[in-house]
Structures are given as C-alpha cells and as structure tokens.
Amino acid sequence: MSDAPSAEGAGSFGDPYQLVGKFQTFEVDRLIERLEIANIDYQIEMNNESIIRMDPVTAASGGTFGSGAGVNFYVHENDLEKARPILDAFNEGSGKEN
C-alpha cells in the first residue's frame, strides 16, 4: 500500500487499531465485504474534515457533491498482515484517497 497513511500510531479506536486509509463513501460496502469474508477485525469512522474546512466559495457553489466525505478504516494490529493483500488489491482498482 504505497499511498496509504502509515500504520504507525494509534487511531481513534486506540492502540490495537491502526489507520490503513481513507476511502470514498461509495467504496465502503465493497471493502467491508472483503474484510469480513477474510474475518479481519476492523473499525470505521466517518471523516468529514474536508467538508468542515470547506471555503465559503466552494460551499456556495454546491460544495464537493459528496466527494468531500470519506471513511477512515482501521485494522486491528493482529490482522494487518492478512489485510494488506486485500487493501492492495482494492487500492489498485479504486479512487482511493490518502
């Protein structure tokens, strides 16, 4: 996962969960399905930081049309190795954000 955030440091869910990336909301169902099939322990949280920080001109002209919201995915440290191939394969075919 070359363009994903570093898995170092604790995420919002505490030490055992590591941030593995931010994904567009339309991608979440497919990724969740793959992680659950592989029995990978994960957590998600909504990331609307870009919407909160949106400048008034962008907001007045319609905003980001949904692309500003994303979902942060965290994987339990015990499942990081198992999750990497799934995340790598998923990232190759998606519009993943950093």
N, CA and C atoms as a LAMMPS dump frame, in Angstrom:
ITEM: TIMESTEP
0
ITEM: NUMBER OF ATOMS
294
ITEM: BOX BOUNDS ff ff ff
-5.0000000000000000e+02 5.0000000000000000e+02
-5.0000000000000000e+02 5.0000000000000000e+02
-5.0000000000000000e+02 5.0000000000000000e+02
ITEM: ATOMS id mol type element x y z
1 1 1 N 0.836 -1.178 0
2 1 2 C 0 0 0
3 1 3 C 0.874 1.232 0
4 2 1 N 1.337 1.601 -1.105
5 2 2 C 2.32 2.673 -1.17
6 2 3 C 1.751 4.05 -0.842
7 3 1 N 0.493 4.323 -1.191
8 3 2 C -0.028 5.664 -0.975
9 3 3 C -0.933 5.767 0.242
10 4 1 N -1.001 4.726 1.051
11 4 2 C -1.84 4.754 2.244
12 4 3 C -1.103 5.403 3.402
13 5 1 N -1.852 5.943 4.348
14 5 2 C -1.203 6.506 5.53
15 5 3 C -0.42 5.442 6.264
16 6 1 N 0.562 5.849 6.99
17 6 2 C 1.371 4.93 7.765
18 6 3 C 0.523 4.206 8.782
19 7 1 N 0.839 2.946 9.03
20 7 2 C 0.116 2.161 10.018
21 7 3 C 0.672 2.395 11.411
22 8 1 N 1.582 3.339 11.566
23 8 2 C 2.166 3.609 12.869
24 8 3 C 1.262 4.531 13.657
25 9 1 N 1.248 4.342 14.968
26 9 2 C 0.481 5.217 15.839
27 9 3 C -0.94 4.746 16.015
28 10 1 N -1.538 5.144 17.082
29 10 2 C -2.9 4.726 17.394
30 10 3 C -3.901 5.583 16.643
31 11 1 N -4.988 4.947 16.24
32 11 2 C -6.062 5.676 15.618
33 11 3 C -7.066 6.102 16.668
34 12 1 N -8.204 6.552 16.232
35 12 2 C -9.247 6.987 17.153
36 12 3 C -9.734 5.849 18.031
37 13 1 N -9.492 4.628 17.622
38 13 2 C -10.006 3.471 18.336
39 13 3 C -9.009 2.9 19.325
40 14 1 N -7.841 3.492 19.463
41 14 2 C -6.87 3.022 20.445
42 14 3 C -5.756 2.209 19.817
43 15 1 N -4.819 1.847 20.648
44 15 2 C -3.583 1.21 20.196
45 15 3 C -3.726 -0.008 19.297
46 16 1 N -4.65 -0.933 19.571
47 16 2 C -4.621 -2.128 18.719
48 16 3 C -5.114 -1.896 17.289
49 17 1 N -5.765 -0.766 17.015
50 17 2 C -6.273 -0.489 15.672
51 17 3 C -5.406 0.551 14.988
52 18 1 N -4.988 0.222 13.775
53 18 2 C -4.101 1.093 13.01
54 18 3 C -4.82 1.624 11.772
55 19 1 N -4.677 2.912 11.507
56 19 2 C -5.276 3.527 10.329
57 19 3 C -4.615 2.964 9.079
58 20 1 N -5.433 2.447 8.165
59 20 2 C -4.895 1.902 6.914
60 20 3 C -5.303 2.716 5.704
61 21 1 N -6.218 3.67 5.874
62 21 2 C -6.561 4.529 4.75
63 21 3 C -7.899 5.208 4.898
64 22 1 N -8.107 6.203 4.047
65 22 2 C -9.387 6.901 3.94
66 22 3 C -9.964 6.564 2.574
67 23 1 N -11.215 6.137 2.571
68 23 2 C -11.854 5.706 1.343
69 23 3 C -13.103 6.528 1.08
70 24 1 N -13.457 6.655 -0.185
71 24 2 C -14.681 7.335 -0.575
72 24 3 C -15.877 6.531 -0.065
73 25 1 N -16.962 7.216 0.249
74 25 2 C -18.12 6.533 0.81
75 25 3 C -18.698 5.475 -0.136
76 26 1 N -18.622 5.682 -1.437
77 26 2 C -19.178 4.711 -2.378
78 26 3 C -18.381 3.411 -2.431
79 27 1 N -17.156 3.396 -1.894
80 27 2 C -16.31 2.209 -1.921
81 27 3 C -16.467 1.326 -0.685
82 28 1 N -17.073 1.869 0.35
83 28 2 C -17.052 1.236 1.666
84 28 3 C -17.693 -0.154 1.667
85 29 1 N -18.834 -0.317 1.042
86 29 2 C -19.517 -1.611 1.056
87 29 3 C -18.639 -2.722 0.491
88 30 1 N -17.975 -2.45 -0.621
89 30 2 C -17.117 -3.476 -1.237
90 30 3 C -15.95 -3.837 -0.335
91 31 1 N -15.34 -2.844 0.3
92 31 2 C -14.198 -3.106 1.165
93 31 3 C -14.624 -3.861 2.424
94 32 1 N -15.727 -3.458 3.022
95 32 2 C -16.235 -4.16 4.203
96 32 3 C -16.504 -5.625 3.871
97 33 1 N -17.123 -5.872 2.739
98 33 2 C -17.422 -7.245 2.338
99 33 3 C -16.141 -8.085 2.256
100 34 1 N -15.11 -7.542 1.646
101 34 2 C -13.844 -8.279 1.51
102 34 3 C -13.178 -8.531 2.853
103 35 1 N -13.213 -7.535 3.741
104 35 2 C -12.6 -7.701 5.061
105 35 3 C -13.372 -8.718 5.896
106 36 1 N -14.693 -8.708 5.802
107 36 2 C -15.492 -9.65 6.576
108 36 3 C -15.336 -11.076 6.072
109 37 1 N -15.251 -11.262 4.767
110 37 2 C -15.02 -12.604 4.216
111 37 3 C -13.712 -13.177 4.75
112 38 1 N -12.697 -12.317 4.874
113 38 2 C -11.386 -12.752 5.374
114 38 3 C -11.325 -12.777 6.901
115 39 1 N -12.447 -12.462 7.565
116 39 2 C -12.51 -12.457 9.023
117 39 3 C -11.468 -11.527 9.646
118 40 1 N -11.374 -10.314 9.094
119 40 2 C -10.423 -9.305 9.566
120 40 3 C -11.144 -8.348 10.503
121 41 1 N -10.534 -8.101 11.646
122 41 2 C -11.089 -7.203 12.661
123 41 3 C -10.782 -5.761 12.248
124 42 1 N -11.827 -4.964 12.036
125 42 2 C -11.648 -3.587 11.58
126 42 3 C -12.628 -2.679 12.294
127 43 1 N -12.382 -1.391 12.221
128 43 2 C -13.279 -0.347 12.707
129 43 3 C -13.321 0.74 11.633
130 44 1 N -14.426 1.458 11.577
131 44 2 C -14.528 2.569 10.632
132 44 3 C -15.039 3.803 11.364
133 45 1 N -14.706 4.968 10.799
134 45 2 C -15.262 6.218 11.311
135 45 3 C -15.425 7.176 10.142
136 46 1 N -16.448 7.984 10.23
137 46 2 C -16.701 8.987 9.199
138 46 3 C -15.628 10.06 9.267
139 47 1 N -15.153 10.484 8.114
140 47 2 C -14.161 11.552 8.041
141 47 3 C -14.761 12.663 7.177
142 48 1 N -15.226 13.709 7.824
143 48 2 C -15.822 14.828 7.085
144 48 3 C -15.001 16.108 7.269
145 49 1 N -13.721 15.935 7.531
146 49 2 C -12.845 17.076 7.781
147 49 3 C -12.82 18.066 6.616
148 50 1 N -12.795 17.563 5.396
149 50 2 C -12.731 18.48 4.251
150 50 3 C -14.032 19.263 4.087
151 51 1 N -15.139 18.697 4.531
152 51 2 C -16.404 19.428 4.476
153 51 3 C -16.415 20.519 5.545
154 52 1 N -15.933 20.174 6.732
155 52 2 C -15.883 21.154 7.815
156 52 3 C -14.988 22.333 7.45
157 53 1 N -13.896 22.061 6.754
158 53 2 C -12.92 23.107 6.4
159 53 3 C -13.193 23.75 5.037
160 54 1 N -14.33 23.456 4.441
161 54 2 C -14.638 23.963 3.106
162 54 3 C -14.724 25.488 3.108
163 55 1 N -14.138 26.088 2.097
164 55 2 C -14.189 27.547 1.999
165 55 3 C -15.585 27.984 1.545
166 56 1 N -15.97 29.196 1.882
167 56 2 C -17.321 29.679 1.576
168 56 3 C -17.661 29.682 0.083
169 57 1 N -16.701 29.946 -0.765
170 57 2 C -16.966 29.98 -2.205
171 57 3 C -17.356 28.591 -2.71
172 58 1 N -16.612 27.574 -2.285
173 58 2 C -16.94 26.202 -2.687
174 58 3 C -18.303 25.802 -2.145
175 59 1 N -18.568 26.123 -0.884
176 59 2 C -19.856 25.787 -0.271
177 59 3 C -21.004 26.46 -1.013
178 60 1 N -20.834 27.723 -1.383
179 60 2 C -21.883 28.474 -2.074
180 60 3 C -22.137 27.958 -3.479
181 61 1 N -21.133 27.333 -4.068
182 61 2 C -21.305 26.839 -5.436
183 61 3 C -21.675 25.36 -5.48
184 62 1 N -22.113 24.809 -4.374
185 62 2 C -22.606 23.43 -4.383
186 62 3 C -21.756 22.459 -3.595
187 63 1 N -20.663 22.898 -3.053
188 63 2 C -19.825 22.014 -2.245
189 63 3 C -19.005 21.048 -3.081
190 64 1 N -18.793 19.87 -2.536
191 64 2 C -17.953 18.866 -3.219
192 64 3 C -18.777 17.738 -3.805
193 65 1 N -20.086 17.867 -3.749
194 65 2 C -21.007 16.88 -4.31
195 65 3 C -20.739 15.476 -3.771
196 66 1 N -20.458 15.398 -2.47
197 66 2 C -20.271 14.119 -1.81
198 66 3 C -18.858 13.596 -1.767
199 67 1 N -17.977 14.164 -2.566
200 67 2 C -16.614 13.641 -2.602
201 67 3 C -15.773 14.109 -1.423
202 68 1 N -16.266 15.068 -0.662
203 68 2 C -15.514 15.569 0.481
204 68 3 C -15.573 14.652 1.687
205 69 1 N -16.623 13.852 1.773
206 69 2 C -16.758 12.929 2.908
207 69 3 C -16.034 11.633 2.582
208 70 1 N -15.467 11.057 3.598
209 70 2 C -14.791 9.783 3.427
210 70 3 C -14.955 8.943 4.668
211 71 1 N -14.404 7.742 4.618
212 71 2 C -14.475 6.831 5.74
213 71 3 C -13.062 6.371 6.063
214 72 1 N -12.648 6.584 7.309
215 72 2 C -11.345 6.09 7.772
216 72 3 C -11.493 4.63 8.167
217 73 1 N -10.575 3.8 7.675
218 73 2 C -10.568 2.383 8.037
219 73 3 C -9.386 2.096 8.94
220 74 1 N -9.666 1.394 10.017
221 74 2 C -8.653 0.963 10.972
222 74 3 C -8.708 -0.559 11.035
223 75 1 N -7.539 -1.199 11.03
224 75 2 C -7.463 -2.649 11.129
225 75 3 C -6.714 -2.999 12.407
226 76 1 N -7.2 -4.04 13.071
227 76 2 C -6.534 -4.496 14.292
228 76 3 C -5.116 -4.925 13.944
229 77 1 N -4.16 -4.575 14.81
230 77 2 C -2.749 -4.86 14.53
231 77 3 C -2.491 -6.34 14.279
232 78 1 N -3.267 -7.23 14.878
233 78 2 C -3.082 -8.669 14.65
234 78 3 C -3.51 -9.096 13.251
235 79 1 N -4.292 -8.275 12.577
236 79 2 C -4.792 -8.614 11.242
237 79 3 C -4.16 -7.789 10.12
238 80 1 N -3.2 -6.938 10.455
239 80 2 C -2.603 -6.064 9.431
240 80 3 C -1.987 -6.863 8.285
241 81 1 N -1.24 -7.898 8.609
242 81 2 C -0.59 -8.692 7.556
243 81 3 C -1.61 -9.362 6.654
244 82 1 N -2.673 -9.88 7.255
245 82 2 C -3.73 -10.542 6.498
246 82 3 C -4.513 -9.533 5.654
247 83 1 N -4.632 -8.3 6.137
248 83 2 C -5.417 -7.287 5.431
249 83 3 C -4.66 -6.643 4.275
250 84 1 N -3.344 -6.609 4.347
251 84 2 C -2.557 -5.907 3.326
252 84 3 C -2.845 -6.336 1.89
253 85 1 N -2.851 -7.638 1.586
254 85 2 C -3.149 -8.015 0.19
255 85 3 C -4.54 -7.579 -0.267
256 86 1 N -5.507 -7.622 0.636
257 86 2 C -6.869 -7.191 0.295
258 86 3 C -6.883 -5.698 0.013
259 87 1 N -6.25 -4.921 0.882
260 87 2 C -6.195 -3.466 0.695
261 87 3 C -5.41 -3.103 -0.553
262 88 1 N -4.3 -3.79 -0.8
263 88 2 C -3.501 -3.516 -2.006
264 88 3 C -4.31 -3.79 -3.268
265 89 1 N -5 -4.925 -3.314
266 89 2 C -5.809 -5.269 -4.484
267 89 3 C -6.958 -4.285 -4.646
268 90 1 N -7.558 -3.898 -3.541
269 90 2 C -8.667 -2.94 -3.581
270 90 3 C -8.186 -1.589 -4.079
271 91 1 N -7.031 -1.135 -3.6
272 91 2 C -6.497 0.174 -3.984
273 91 3 C -6.14 0.247 -5.449
274 92 1 N -5.727 -0.86 -6.044
275 92 2 C -5.345 -0.847 -7.464
276 92 3 C -6.519 -0.505 -8.363
277 93 1 N -7.736 -0.862 -7.934
278 93 2 C -8.886 -0.625 -8.788
279 93 3 C -9.824 0.458 -8.286
280 94 1 N -9.394 1.258 -7.331
281 94 2 C -10.309 2.252 -6.765
282 94 3 C -9.756 3.659 -6.87
283 95 1 N -10.608 4.598 -6.531
284 95 2 C -10.204 6.001 -6.472
285 95 3 C -9.852 6.379 -5.054
286 96 1 N -9.034 5.599 -4.415
287 96 2 C -8.721 5.783 -3.008
288 96 3 C -8.068 7.125 -2.748
289 97 1 N -8.421 7.697 -1.591
290 97 2 C -7.806 8.936 -1.148
291 97 3 C -6.668 8.62 -0.188
292 98 1 N -5.812 9.6 0.036
293 98 2 C -4.77 9.455 1.045
294 98 3 C -5.271 9.931 2.365
